[in-house]
């Protein structure tokens, strides 16, 4: 493995991490509507799960016992272990950090209690939680204590100074694919978007980006997900503006895109009549393999490093990781690299928000002062059941 950050602590453009990486851009469990807010008793004291034995303590708060998030949590936990081992040359015993894994049980009360325990045990940085309400609950403890967080929720509403989101934000995908379409001469956007929280986010971002860059949004049609009549009515209404639009943004994910394309075809709208675009919710073989999407574009991280990480993960743990595994891998690698480079100032806001950013398993990323992130994202075109990059992800934030 090649590290852009030298073992002596020197670094070039910003603090650049190398990693080896892991799935579904543009969405986490939050944006898919899977957050678990059922109130349960706060976690009870249990046998500690600790990764590494370095002197710098970092807490990892995950819904380890939540039925709704347990699979993702286990994958995030295992990826953290892999990151510790990779950074320390394969020997976790020689790591410079110690990861204390905390179970928030998928509830805000559990996250609040886990954050309190983390502070009491001397954690200087917290990674996670995964669900947006739990991020807010943990932040209510950690911000007064002066402890920064790198959280995994995709809900931009929970970001703030000191609460940095490493997740795949749908706003970034919309910005990237719309900007790319504009670079190809596309200036008039129509949209077909489900009435979901994810749909609300991408509609607002589409309007914002188009207005900022001088494009028109000819019409936005919303429909009730899972309601065939609502979808048919929305697609029929789109017929009136397709002749005035050169691009159709679709906010439906891989599970429902087949039905959406059938409804569009029923209204006479196909990929031959208008350029179809979307976010990383199409970064799934269910969408990529759909003939009706031939020629469509979507924005997503490059999967090549994830695939390499997934292979090593499977070899070590006996099962494939979830796509979110790269979040904890990169967060742990970042914590280790900052500890190596900055000593006592390792987790200062000025270091976490380095404008040159960091290079992780999903490409370059950086945190903004408001807690949101920027990511280097590629644009893919679907052809013949495959997705190929037609605009590569930027390798740095230089000049931006």
C-alpha positions as a Markdown table, in Angstrom:
| # | Residue | x | y | z |
|---|---|---|---|---|
| 1 | Unk | 0.0 | 0.0 | 0.0 |
| 2 | Unk | 1.3 | 3.4 | -0.9 |
| 3 | Unk | 0.7 | 6.3 | 1.5 |
| 4 | Unk | 0.7 | 9.9 | 0.3 |
| 5 | Unk | 1.4 | 10.9 | 3.9 |
| 6 | Unk | 4.9 | 9.9 | 4.8 |
| 7 | Unk | 5.5 | 8.0 | 8.0 |
| 8 | Unk | 7.6 | 10.9 | 9.3 |
| 9 | Unk | 4.6 | 13.1 | 9.2 |
| 10 | Unk | 5.5 | 15.2 | 6.2 |
| 11 | Unk | 2.8 | 15.8 | 3.7 |
| 12 | Unk | 2.3 | 17.6 | 0.4 |
| 13 | Unk | -0.9 | 19.1 | -0.8 |
| 14 | Unk | -3.0 | 19.0 | 2.4 |
| 15 | Unk | -3.0 | 15.8 | 4.3 |
| 16 | Unk | -3.6 | 13.1 | 1.8 |
| 17 | Unk | -4.6 | 9.6 | 2.8 |
| 18 | Unk | -4.3 | 6.5 | 0.8 |
| 19 | Unk | -6.8 | 3.6 | 1.3 |
| 20 | Unk | -8.0 | 0.5 | -0.4 |
| 21 | Unk | -12.1 | 0.8 | -0.7 |
| 22 | Unk | -16.2 | 0.0 | -0.6 |
| 23 | Unk | -21.1 | 0.9 | -2.6 |
| 24 | Unk | -24.3 | 3.0 | -2.9 |
| 25 | Unk | -23.4 | 6.6 | -3.6 |
| 26 | Unk | -26.0 | 9.2 | -3.0 |
| 27 | Unk | -27.8 | 7.4 | -0.2 |
| 28 | Unk | -27.3 | 6.0 | 3.2 |
| 29 | Unk | -29.8 | 4.4 | 5.5 |
| 30 | Unk | -31.1 | 7.8 | 6.3 |
| 31 | Unk | -31.9 | 8.8 | 2.8 |
| 32 | Unk | -33.5 | 5.4 | 2.1 |
| 33 | Unk | -35.9 | 6.0 | 4.9 |
| 34 | Unk | -34.5 | 3.3 | 7.2 |
| 35 | Unk | -33.6 | 5.4 | 10.3 |
| 36 | Unk | -34.8 | 3.7 | 13.4 |
| 37 | Unk | -36.2 | 6.1 | 16.0 |
| 38 | Unk | -38.0 | 3.7 | 18.2 |
| 39 | Unk | -37.1 | 4.6 | 21.8 |
| 40 | Unk | -35.4 | 1.9 | 23.8 |
| 41 | Unk | -33.6 | 2.0 | 27.1 |
| 42 | Unk | -30.1 | 3.4 | 27.0 |
| 43 | Unk | -27.2 | 0.9 | 26.5 |
| 44 | Unk | -26.2 | -1.1 | 29.5 |
| 45 | Unk | -22.6 | -1.7 | 30.5 |
| 46 | Unk | -21.2 | -4.6 | 28.4 |
| 47 | Unk | -17.9 | -6.1 | 27.5 |
| 48 | Unk | -15.9 | -3.5 | 25.6 |
| 49 | Unk | -15.1 | -3.9 | 22.0 |
| 50 | Unk | -11.8 | -2.2 | 21.4 |
| 51 | Unk | -9.7 | -2.1 | 18.2 |
| 52 | Unk | -6.0 | -1.3 | 18.5 |
| 53 | Unk | -4.1 | -0.2 | 21.6 |
| 54 | Unk | -2.8 | 3.3 | 20.8 |
| 55 | Unk | -2.7 | 6.1 | 23.3 |
| 56 | Unk | -5.2 | 8.2 | 21.4 |
| 57 | Unk | -8.8 | 7.1 | 22.0 |
| 58 | Unk | -11.5 | 7.4 | 19.3 |
| 59 | Unk | -15.1 | 6.3 | 19.8 |
| 60 | Unk | -17.1 | 4.5 | 17.1 |
| 61 | Unk | -20.8 | 4.8 | 17.7 |
| 62 | Unk | -23.0 | 2.4 | 15.7 |
| 63 | Unk | -26.4 | 0.7 | 15.9 |
| 64 | Unk | -24.8 | -2.7 | 16.6 |
| 65 | Unk | -27.9 | -4.3 | 18.1 |
| 66 | Unk | -30.6 | -2.4 | 16.1 |
| 67 | Unk | -32.5 | -4.7 | 13.7 |
| 68 | Unk | -32.8 | -1.8 | 11.2 |
| 69 | Unk | -29.1 | -1.0 | 11.1 |
| 70 | Unk | -27.2 | -4.0 | 12.4 |
| 71 | Unk | -25.9 | -5.3 | 9.1 |
| 72 | Unk | -24.5 | -1.9 | 8.2 |
| 73 | Unk | -23.1 | -1.4 | 11.7 |
| 74 | Unk | -21.2 | -4.7 | 11.6 |
| 75 | Unk | -19.8 | -3.8 | 8.2 |
| 76 | Unk | -18.7 | -0.3 | 9.5 |
| 77 | Unk | -17.2 | -1.9 | 12.6 |
| 78 | Unk | -15.2 | -4.5 | 10.6 |
| 79 | Unk | -14.0 | -1.9 | 8.1 |
| 80 | Unk | -12.7 | 0.2 | 11.0 |
| 81 | Unk | -10.6 | -2.8 | 12.2 |
| 82 | Unk | -9.3 | -3.3 | 8.7 |
| 83 | Unk | -8.2 | 0.4 | 8.6 |
| 84 | Unk | -6.4 | 0.2 | 11.9 |
| 85 | Unk | -4.5 | -2.9 | 10.7 |
| 86 | Unk | -3.7 | -1.3 | 7.3 |
| 87 | Unk | -2.4 | 1.9 | 8.8 |
| 88 | Unk | -0.2 | 0.1 | 11.3 |
| 89 | Unk | 1.3 | -2.2 | 8.7 |
| 90 | Unk | -0.9 | -5.2 | 9.4 |
| 91 | Unk | -0.4 | -5.2 | 13.2 |
| 92 | Unk | -3.3 | -3.6 | 15.1 |
| 93 | Unk | -1.2 | -3.9 | 18.3 |
| 94 | Unk | 1.2 | -1.2 | 17.0 |
| 95 | Unk | -1.6 | 1.3 | 16.0 |
| 96 | Unk | -1.4 | 4.9 | 17.2 |
| 97 | Unk | -5.1 | 5.1 | 18.0 |
| 98 | Unk | -7.6 | 2.9 | 20.0 |
| 99 | Unk | -11.1 | 2.5 | 18.6 |
| 100 | Unk | -13.7 | 2.1 | 21.4 |
| 101 | Unk | -16.9 | 0.6 | 19.7 |
| 102 | Unk | -20.1 | 1.8 | 21.3 |
| 103 | Unk | -23.6 | 0.5 | 20.6 |
| 104 | Unk | -26.3 | 3.2 | 20.4 |
| 105 | Unk | -29.0 | 0.5 | 19.8 |
| 106 | Unk | -30.4 | 2.6 | 16.9 |
| 107 | Unk | -32.0 | 5.2 | 19.2 |
| 108 | Unk | -31.3 | 8.8 | 20.2 |
| 109 | Unk | -31.3 | 7.9 | 23.9 |
| 110 | Unk | -28.8 | 5.1 | 23.2 |
| 111 | Unk | -26.6 | 7.5 | 21.1 |
| 112 | Unk | -26.7 | 10.1 | 23.9 |
| 113 | Unk | -25.6 | 7.5 | 26.5 |
| 114 | Unk | -22.9 | 6.2 | 24.2 |
| 115 | Unk | -21.5 | 9.7 | 23.7 |
| 116 | Unk | -21.5 | 10.3 | 27.4 |
| 117 | Unk | -19.5 | 7.1 | 28.0 |
| 118 | Unk | -17.1 | 8.0 | 25.2 |
| 119 | Unk | -16.3 | 11.4 | 26.9 |
| 120 | Unk | -15.9 | 9.7 | 30.3 |
| 121 | Unk | -13.5 | 7.2 | 28.8 |
| 122 | Unk | -11.3 | 9.9 | 27.2 |
| 123 | Unk | -12.3 | 9.7 | 23.6 |
| 124 | Unk | -10.9 | 12.8 | 21.7 |
| 125 | Unk | -13.0 | 12.1 | 18.5 |
| 126 | Unk | -16.2 | 10.3 | 17.8 |
| 127 | Unk | -16.9 | 8.5 | 14.5 |
| 128 | Unk | -20.7 | 7.9 | 13.8 |
| 129 | Unk | -23.5 | 7.6 | 14.6 |
| 130 | Unk | -25.3 | 6.4 | 11.4 |
| 131 | Unk | -28.9 | 7.7 | 11.8 |
| 132 | Unk | -29.6 | 11.4 | 11.8 |
| 133 | Unk | -31.6 | 11.6 | 15.1 |
| 134 | Unk | -28.8 | 9.8 | 16.8 |
| 135 | Unk | -26.2 | 12.2 | 15.4 |
| 136 | Unk | -28.2 | 15.1 | 16.9 |
| 137 | Unk | -28.5 | 13.3 | 20.2 |
| 138 | Unk | -24.7 | 12.5 | 20.4 |
| 139 | Unk | -23.8 | 16.1 | 19.3 |
| 140 | Unk | -25.8 | 17.5 | 22.3 |
| 141 | Unk | -23.3 | 15.8 | 24.5 |
| 142 | Unk | -20.1 | 16.1 | 22.4 |
| 143 | Unk | -20.2 | 19.7 | 21.3 |
| 144 | Unk | -20.4 | 21.2 | 24.8 |
| 145 | Unk | -17.5 | 18.8 | 25.7 |
| 146 | Unk | -15.5 | 20.1 | 22.8 |
| 147 | Unk | -15.2 | 16.7 | 21.1 |
| 148 | Unk | -15.6 | 16.7 | 17.3 |
| 149 | Unk | -17.6 | 14.1 | 15.4 |
| 150 | Unk | -17.3 | 12.6 | 11.9 |
| 151 | Unk | -20.8 | 11.2 | 11.4 |
| 152 | Unk | -22.2 | 8.8 | 8.8 |
| 153 | Unk | -25.7 | 10.3 | 8.3 |
| 154 | Unk | -26.6 | 11.6 | 4.9 |
| 155 | Unk | -29.1 | 14.1 | 6.3 |
| 156 | Unk | -27.4 | 17.5 | 5.7 |
| 157 | Unk | -29.7 | 19.0 | 8.4 |
| 158 | Unk | -27.6 | 17.5 | 11.2 |
| 159 | Unk | -24.3 | 19.0 | 9.9 |
| 160 | Unk | -22.7 | 21.9 | 11.8 |
| 161 | Unk | -19.3 | 23.1 | 12.9 |
| 162 | Unk | -17.8 | 20.2 | 14.9 |
| 163 | Unk | -20.2 | 17.7 | 13.4 |
| 164 | Unk | -18.7 | 16.7 | 10.1 |
| 165 | Unk | -20.6 | 14.4 | 7.7 |
| 166 | Unk | -18.4 | 11.9 | 5.7 |
| 167 | Unk | -21.5 | 10.3 | 4.1 |
| 168 | Unk | -22.5 | 10.4 | 0.4 |
| 169 | Unk | -24.7 | 13.5 | 0.2 |
| 170 | Unk | -27.2 | 13.6 | -2.6 |
| 171 | Unk | -26.6 | 17.3 | -3.1 |
| 172 | Unk | -23.1 | 16.5 | -4.4 |
| 173 | Unk | -24.4 | 14.0 | -6.9 |
| 174 | Unk | -26.9 | 16.5 | -8.2 |
| 175 | Unk | -24.3 | 19.3 | -8.5 |
| 176 | Unk | -22.0 | 17.0 | -10.4 |
| 177 | Unk | -24.4 | 15.5 | -12.9 |
| 178 | Unk | -26.2 | 18.8 | -13.7 |
| 179 | Unk | -22.8 | 20.6 | -14.2 |
| 180 | Unk | -21.7 | 17.8 | -16.5 |
| 181 | Unk | -24.9 | 17.9 | -18.5 |
| 182 | Unk | -24.5 | 21.7 | -18.8 |
| 183 | Unk | -20.9 | 21.1 | -20.1 |
| 184 | Unk | -22.5 | 18.9 | -22.8 |
| 185 | Unk | -24.8 | 21.8 | -23.9 |
| 186 | Unk | -27.8 | 20.8 | -21.8 |
| 187 | Unk | -29.7 | 23.9 | -20.7 |
| 188 | Unk | -33.4 | 22.9 | -20.0 |
| 189 | Unk | -34.1 | 20.4 | -17.3 |
| 190 | Unk | -37.4 | 18.6 | -16.5 |
| 191 | Unk | -37.6 | 16.4 | -13.4 |
| 192 | Unk | -39.6 | 13.4 | -12.2 |
| 193 | Unk | -39.2 | 12.9 | -8.5 |
| 194 | Unk | -40.9 | 10.8 | -5.8 |
| 195 | Unk | -42.6 | 12.5 | -2.8 |
| 196 | Unk | -40.0 | 11.3 | -0.3 |
| 197 | Unk | -37.4 | 13.1 | 1.9 |
| 198 | Unk | -34.7 | 12.1 | -0.6 |
| 199 | Unk | -36.9 | 13.6 | -3.4 |
| 200 | Unk | -37.2 | 16.9 | -1.5 |
| 201 | Unk | -33.5 | 17.2 | -1.2 |
| 202 | Unk | -32.7 | 16.5 | -4.8 |
| 203 | Unk | -35.4 | 18.8 | -6.1 |
| 204 | Unk | -34.2 | 21.7 | -4.0 |
| 205 | Unk | -30.6 | 21.1 | -5.2 |
| 206 | Unk | -31.6 | 20.8 | -8.8 |
| 207 | Unk | -33.4 | 24.1 | -8.7 |
| 208 | Unk | -30.5 | 25.8 | -6.9 |
| 209 | Unk | -27.8 | 24.5 | -9.3 |
| 210 | Unk | -29.7 | 25.2 | -12.4 |
| 211 | Unk | -30.5 | 28.7 | -11.3 |
| 212 | Unk | -26.9 | 29.4 | -10.3 |
| 213 | Unk | -25.5 | 28.2 | -13.6 |
| 214 | Unk | -28.0 | 29.8 | -16.0 |
| 215 | Unk | -30.2 | 26.8 | -16.9 |
| 216 | Unk | -33.9 | 26.4 | -16.9 |
| 217 | Unk | -36.0 | 24.0 | -15.0 |
| 218 | Unk | -39.0 | 23.5 | -17.3 |
| 219 | Unk | -41.1 | 21.5 | -14.9 |
| 220 | Unk | -40.9 | 19.3 | -11.8 |
| 221 | Unk | -43.4 | 16.5 | -11.4 |
| 222 | Unk | -43.8 | 14.6 | -8.1 |
| 223 | Unk | -45.5 | 11.3 | -7.5 |
| 224 | Unk | -46.4 | 9.1 | -4.6 |
| 225 | Unk | -43.9 | 6.2 | -4.6 |
| 226 | Unk | -45.5 | 2.8 | -5.1 |
| 227 | Unk | -48.7 | 4.4 | -6.5 |
| 228 | Unk | -49.1 | 3.5 | -10.1 |
| 229 | Unk | -51.9 | 6.0 | -10.8 |
| 230 | Unk | -49.9 | 8.9 | -9.3 |
| 231 | Unk | -46.9 | 7.9 | -11.3 |
| 232 | Unk | -48.9 | 7.6 | -14.6 |
| 233 | Unk | -50.5 | 11.0 | -14.0 |
| 234 | Unk | -47.1 | 12.6 | -13.4 |
| 235 | Unk | -45.5 | 11.1 | -16.5 |
| 236 | Unk | -48.4 | 12.2 | -18.7 |
| 237 | Unk | -48.1 | 15.8 | -17.4 |
| 238 | Unk | -44.4 | 15.7 | -18.4 |
| 239 | Unk | -45.3 | 15.1 | -22.1 |
| 240 | Unk | -46.2 | 18.8 | -22.4 |
| 241 | Unk | -42.7 | 20.0 | -21.6 |
| 242 | Unk | -40.4 | 17.2 | -23.0 |
| 243 | Unk | -40.3 | 19.0 | -26.4 |
| 244 | Unk | -38.9 | 22.1 | -24.5 |
| 245 | Unk | -36.4 | 20.1 | -22.4 |
| 246 | Unk | -33.2 | 18.5 | -23.4 |
| 247 | Unk | -32.6 | 16.7 | -20.0 |
| 248 | Unk | -34.9 | 14.7 | -17.6 |
| 249 | Unk | -33.7 | 14.3 | -14.1 |
| 250 | Unk | -35.2 | 11.2 | -12.4 |
| 251 | Unk | -35.1 | 10.8 | -8.6 |
| 252 | Unk | -36.1 | 7.1 | -8.4 |
| 253 | Unk | -33.7 | 4.5 | -7.1 |
| 254 | Unk | -32.7 | 1.1 | -8.5 |
| 255 | Unk | -35.6 | -0.8 | -6.9 |
| 256 | Unk | -38.3 | 1.3 | -8.5 |
| 257 | Unk | -36.7 | 2.6 | -11.7 |
| 258 | Unk | -38.2 | -0.2 | -13.8 |
| 259 | Unk | -41.7 | 0.8 | -13.1 |
| 260 | Unk | -40.9 | 4.5 | -13.7 |
| 261 | Unk | -39.4 | 3.7 | -17.1 |
| 262 | Unk | -42.5 | 1.7 | -18.0 |
| 263 | Unk | -44.7 | 4.7 | -17.1 |
| 264 | Unk | -42.5 | 7.1 | -19.0 |
| 265 | Unk | -42.6 | 4.8 | -22.1 |
| 266 | Unk | -46.4 | 4.8 | -21.8 |
| 267 | Unk | -46.2 | 8.6 | -22.1 |
| 268 | Unk | -43.9 | 8.4 | -25.1 |
| 269 | Unk | -40.8 | 9.5 | -23.2 |
| 270 | Unk | -37.7 | 7.4 | -23.7 |
| 271 | Unk | -33.9 | 7.8 | -23.5 |
| 272 | Unk | -34.0 | 8.4 | -27.3 |
| 273 | Unk | -36.2 | 11.5 | -26.8 |
| 274 | Unk | -34.4 | 13.2 | -23.9 |
| 275 | Unk | -31.2 | 12.8 | -22.0 |
| 276 | Unk | -31.9 | 10.9 | -18.7 |
| 277 | Unk | -29.8 | 11.8 | -15.6 |
| 278 | Unk | -29.7 | 10.9 | -12.0 |
| 279 | Unk | -27.6 | 10.5 | -8.9 |
| 280 | Unk | -25.7 | 7.6 | -7.4 |
| 281 | Unk | -28.9 | 5.8 | -6.6 |
| 282 | Unk | -28.5 | 4.3 | -10.0 |
| 283 | Unk | -25.1 | 2.9 | -9.1 |
| 284 | Unk | -26.7 | -0.6 | -8.8 |
| 285 | Unk | -26.9 | -3.4 | -11.3 |
| 286 | Unk | -30.7 | -3.3 | -11.1 |
| 287 | Unk | -30.6 | 0.1 | -12.8 |
| 288 | Unk | -27.4 | -0.4 | -14.8 |
| 289 | Unk | -28.8 | -3.5 | -16.4 |
| 290 | Unk | -32.1 | -1.9 | -17.4 |
| 291 | Unk | -32.2 | -1.6 | -21.3 |
| 292 | Unk | -34.5 | 1.4 | -20.9 |
| 293 | Unk | -31.7 | 3.4 | -19.3 |
| 294 | Unk | -29.2 | 2.8 | -22.1 |
| 295 | Unk | -27.4 | 6.2 | -22.7 |
| 296 | Unk | -28.4 | 7.6 | -19.3 |
| 297 | Unk | -25.9 | 9.4 | -17.0 |
| 298 | Unk | -25.5 | 9.3 | -13.3 |
| 299 | Unk | -23.0 | 10.8 | -10.8 |
| 300 | Unk | -21.3 | 8.5 | -8.3 |
| 301 | Unk | -17.9 | 7.7 | -6.7 |
| 302 | Unk | -15.6 | 5.4 | -8.6 |
| 303 | Unk | -16.0 | 1.8 | -7.3 |
| 304 | Unk | -12.5 | 0.6 | -8.2 |
| 305 | Unk | -11.0 | 1.1 | -4.7 |
| 306 | Unk | -14.2 | -0.1 | -3.0 |
| 307 | Unk | -13.9 | -3.3 | -5.0 |
| 308 | Unk | -10.4 | -3.9 | -3.9 |
| 309 | Unk | -11.3 | -3.2 | -0.3 |
| 310 | Unk | -14.4 | -5.5 | -0.6 |
| 311 | Unk | -12.2 | -8.4 | -1.7 |
| 312 | Unk | -9.8 | -8.0 | 1.3 |
| 313 | Unk | -12.8 | -7.6 | 3.6 |
| 314 | Unk | -14.4 | -10.8 | 2.3 |
| 315 | Unk | -11.2 | -12.7 | 2.7 |
| 316 | Unk | -10.8 | -11.5 | 6.3 |
| 317 | Unk | -14.4 | -11.6 | 7.6 |
| 318 | Unk | -16.0 | -14.2 | 5.3 |
| 319 | Unk | -18.8 | -12.0 | 3.9 |
| 320 | Unk | -19.0 | -9.0 | 1.6 |
| 321 | Unk | -19.2 | -5.5 | 3.1 |
| 322 | Unk | -22.0 | -3.1 | 2.7 |
| 323 | Unk | -21.3 | -0.1 | 0.4 |
| 324 | Unk | -21.1 | 2.1 | 3.5 |
| 325 | Unk | -18.0 | 0.3 | 4.8 |
| 326 | Unk | -15.7 | 2.9 | 3.2 |
| 327 | Unk | -17.1 | 5.6 | 5.5 |
| 328 | Unk | -15.6 | 4.0 | 8.6 |
| 329 | Unk | -12.5 | 2.9 | 6.8 |
| 330 | Unk | -11.7 | 6.4 | 5.7 |
| 331 | Unk | -12.7 | 8.0 | 9.0 |
| 332 | Unk | -10.4 | 5.7 | 10.9 |
| 333 | Unk | -7.6 | 6.2 | 8.4 |
| 334 | Unk | -8.0 | 9.9 | 8.7 |
| 335 | Unk | -7.9 | 9.8 | 12.5 |
| 336 | Unk | -4.7 | 7.8 | 12.4 |
| 337 | Unk | -3.1 | 10.1 | 9.8 |
| 338 | Unk | -4.0 | 13.3 | 11.7 |
| 339 | Unk | -2.7 | 11.8 | 14.9 |
| 340 | Unk | 0.6 | 11.0 | 13.2 |
| 341 | Unk | 0.9 | 14.4 | 11.6 |
| 342 | Unk | -0.4 | 16.9 | 14.1 |
| 343 | Unk | 0.3 | 15.7 | 17.6 |
| 344 | Unk | -1.8 | 17.5 | 20.3 |
| 345 | Unk | -3.7 | 19.5 | 17.6 |
| 346 | Unk | -4.7 | 16.4 | 15.6 |
| 347 | Unk | -8.4 | 16.9 | 15.7 |
| 348 | Unk | -8.6 | 20.7 | 15.7 |
| 349 | Unk | -11.2 | 22.1 | 13.3 |
| 350 | Unk | -8.5 | 23.8 | 11.2 |
| 351 | Unk | -7.0 | 20.4 | 10.5 |
| 352 | Unk | -10.3 | 18.6 | 9.9 |
| 353 | Unk | -11.3 | 21.3 | 7.4 |
| 354 | Unk | -8.1 | 21.4 | 5.5 |
| 355 | Unk | -9.2 | 22.9 | 2.1 |
| 356 | Unk | -6.9 | 20.6 | 0.2 |
| 357 | Unk | -8.8 | 17.7 | 1.5 |
| 358 | Unk | -7.9 | 14.0 | 1.8 |
| 359 | Unk | -7.8 | 11.1 | -0.6 |
| 360 | Unk | -9.9 | 8.1 | 0.6 |
| 361 | Unk | -11.4 | 5.0 | -0.8 |
| 362 | Unk | -14.2 | 6.8 | -2.6 |
| 363 | Unk | -11.8 | 9.5 | -4.0 |
| 364 | Unk | -10.9 | 12.9 | -2.6 |
| 365 | Unk | -13.1 | 14.5 | 0.0 |
| 366 | Unk | -13.0 | 17.5 | 2.3 |
| 367 | Unk | -15.1 | 18.9 | 5.2 |
| 368 | Unk | -16.6 | 22.4 | 5.0 |
| 369 | Unk | -16.7 | 24.5 | 8.1 |
| 370 | Unk | -20.5 | 24.0 | 8.3 |
| 371 | Unk | -20.0 | 20.2 | 8.6 |
| 372 | Unk | -21.0 | 19.3 | 5.0 |
| 373 | Unk | -18.5 | 17.8 | 2.6 |
| 374 | Unk | -17.2 | 18.1 | -0.9 |
| 375 | Unk | -16.4 | 14.9 | -2.9 |
| 376 | Unk | -14.6 | 14.1 | -6.1 |
| 377 | Unk | -17.3 | 12.3 | -8.1 |
| 378 | Unk | -17.3 | 10.7 | -11.5 |
| 379 | Unk | -20.1 | 10.7 | -14.1 |
| 380 | Unk | -21.0 | 7.3 | -15.6 |
| 381 | Unk | -22.9 | 6.4 | -18.8 |
| 382 | Unk | -25.0 | 3.3 | -19.0 |
| 383 | Unk | -24.4 | 1.2 | -22.1 |
| 384 | Unk | -25.3 | -2.4 | -22.8 |
| 385 | Unk | -25.8 | -3.3 | -19.1 |
| 386 | Unk | -22.6 | -1.7 | -18.0 |
| 387 | Unk | -21.6 | 1.7 | -16.6 |
| 388 | Unk | -18.4 | 3.4 | -17.8 |
| 389 | Unk | -17.0 | 6.7 | -16.5 |
| 390 | Unk | -17.3 | 9.4 | -19.2 |
| 391 | Unk | -16.0 | 12.1 | -16.8 |
| 392 | Unk | -13.5 | 11.0 | -14.2 |
| 393 | Unk | -13.6 | 12.1 | -10.6 |
| 394 | Unk | -11.1 | 15.0 | -9.9 |
| 395 | Unk | -8.0 | 13.9 | -8.1 |
| 396 | Unk | -7.7 | 17.0 | -6.0 |
| 397 | Unk | -9.4 | 20.2 | -5.0 |
| 398 | Unk | -6.6 | 22.4 | -6.3 |
| 399 | Unk | -7.9 | 25.6 | -7.8 |
| 400 | Unk | -11.4 | 25.1 | -6.4 |
